[in-house]
């Protein structure tokens, strides 16, 4: 949140907090305390006529009254904070008759310009509260004297009742302001209160016209002098002069006055008074009262009432502006400027109400696939830049009238108004996927991202549509990312299942439900054992044996993969050390991002006593695609340990020679589809290319998923060195693998 | 400082272990719910004559040996370079006054160069921030505050205490640290109507509905909602502060009739709030930061003991493994010195500024 946004929020909180104080002293104490809290200041004080009337942060009998008075008088200087020593004090005047000063000091860095502005706003609000309470105090003093003057009692009682009405009227207005009632309602309450308190029929709040600042327009008026919406010129009449001169103007003997307003004089007004109203410090208009009573004179107390009401108008105007800014802030994402979830839902609800007879509303939920990687590897600033760039591209994919919103994190949503069918919505989804295809330039680097999209069309509730789009997005993500999926009701059950599975998975490791299975990798020439590939299996208490495809992606997403991967690595190393044979272990993208990966592998080797060259680490091709300096550094450090590196599923990503040269790789694992495709001429040619590529780069090649003797023969002919698959053995439990190993040794003997 | 623990809740045995033959000035008792605080206090006092006994009922305890869900833990503080004075304020009257009244015991340790005020506040009594404000008005900026929300006891004090305080004065530095580790999630919401700890409206809508919608929690009866709730996926709200971590307020109750939300601390009307999210990793990171902050304030001196006031809900969310890990991390920062702590409902820690009341956080006191 920006400092400015933070400030306006603190001011609103402050006004609400002090307006509820029951008396002057508690208003002052609360004001000083809340101001200090908001600014992280350890100490604060209110100094009035040179005396400390409220303070916070000093032990009760150790308040530095002399120093505070000096700082207040000099409007600055240093003040001692207990435990921290002398610190610069921020001093702001309250703009009241008693020359009150609000003093704050903190141990951290001194207050900046924005914060000083906030303190000034707080001081203004505090002065207003004091003025209101001051009116009551004066009345109390009068009442005391009146007890000695019995004949005045009746008159004073009437005045007291009047004051009571003033307080009630002001309380009503404050309630409206703090409850954020519409500005028109607040201004109307102000003029009605003024009319009733001053017993005058003509009252108006006049504000400068936005287009012509020389004109004041009636924003709230009672007893308008003319039928139309009333206006007056700046500098003309009492109201015009109050607005032009920024001070209270009282005109008695109005009919004879040279600057009487023409229509007011015609209406027979005998006296007028007006007080200026401000918005964020500048005069923007005035509140005026007119009387037609003969020889009317406004008393000092009546002028005070008008001034107090004018200050309430100022507070309401300033607050309305703040609320406007806050509302925009509350409804928009500060980073991308797009509408946020609240605004999207609002528009969605309206779109659903508006839609034509057969029209439906489409929602696309969009989640970036590799955002965390970008954030982790390039930093949060780059992550933020990426979100802004994505927001811009999403905007380009929309039709007129549609809305793009950021829901938070890397989640976006698109609202498509009045779509005729699903095809229209999926066409937009296609455009989004296409629009994100081109790389993003971030901090001098090219970054590729994809998004998973969930599409839904319907006419139900807004929340429901958004939720269903979210559900479909999960399906798209599970189906391999970088694609869209159209919502179907059955998907909700899947999501539920997913949540359950996630909860179970979190407990699987501590409960010992995970097992490592081993599949032999053999030399294709003679069938001799070269290594075992370690594969994790989950023996779920209700579901039975769960295959990796069903839970590894989930573990990847939740980050559990790091812990799980470390456990598999440890087990596999121990087992391989016992067998004195090589073992191949999969490393996930998340694990590769861990700064302590090299330490982890070294630890597993050390604990198990396994020779480093007997540990093969498998990395998928797609992980290498998104290489970063840190990844390369880690892989090189792993190589220095002496372990072997293999590229898993080779050929399924964007095959590129670039990274094969760039990374210190020892083995290529040819993905199963190439082995399956050997039967066709093209397939065989592809497999040959891979093997030749490996040979030319000096890498050993492993064929995955060999199921039949014909495939084996072909691979041998192509010169592929190693292989694994059901033809040789399925993945086996550790015990079964031990037995298999014994058999293999016997067979060899 | 020394600690003693008894699995079966034998306070006398735990107190004897904590003192280990030395004379203690203060015994601080962490009793897991299920043990009667008053009886435990009396037993501990009998076992350590000369020591003042204060105690609190906590959800789970922790010491250098790990996190425990049963039993009773005693920390004994003493030595020539340490002075302790205690006070209790009844739950009647305002909490602010109770905080100020209890803090007055600081006067007894005024001659020591380093001081701290330990506060135990019965969370059921109301807004603990008010207690902190009251205590601060007496203690001032020079004295760190520490403690938390839990039913509290001052042995020998008169009946129920709303606030129990212990002023600690020492010749050696005292450090306080606090962190929660939660981060804001998405865009803020405007508090359009609030009364104290209760939010009635958010963004102009009934608070409960706005909160559920915002977090995309489906309505009642939807199985997805039940699954989410079963996973403990509710989110606290955060209030923006000028610097550092947002101020977290834990959700303690929802009212399905008036659609309001009640939090552990005040939420100001007209403020902006964020739903906050966190996980075990961020909570443990916060553990390290809180301990490091407390120990760093000792100015290079080795800690003689750490007192940890940990949010009960935080411990629950961490689970047995996470709590164990947390205790181990705190012990690592203690570097061989004893550790004692318990699960609170609201944590108190003030070192800078005025904000001293925290939720779902870990507050640590380090004694050199």
Interface residues (C-beta under 8 A of the other chain):
Chain A: X1 X5 X6 X9 X12 X13 X15 X16 X17 X33 X36 X37 X38 X39 X40 X41 X42 X43 X56 X57 X58 X59 X60 X62 X81 X82 X83 X84 X106 X107 X108 X115 X178 X179 X180 X326 X327 X329 X330 X331 X332 X333 X334 X340 X341 X342 X345 X407 X408 X409 X463 X466 X467 X470 X492 X495 X496 X499 X500 X503 X510 X559
Chain B: X106 X133 X136 X137 X138 X139 X140 X141 X142 X143 X185 X186 X187 X188 X189 X190 X192 X193 X203 X213 X214 X216 X218 X223 X224 X227 X228 X230 X231 X240 X241 X242 X243 X268 X269 X270 X271 X272 X281 X321 X352 X353 X354 X355
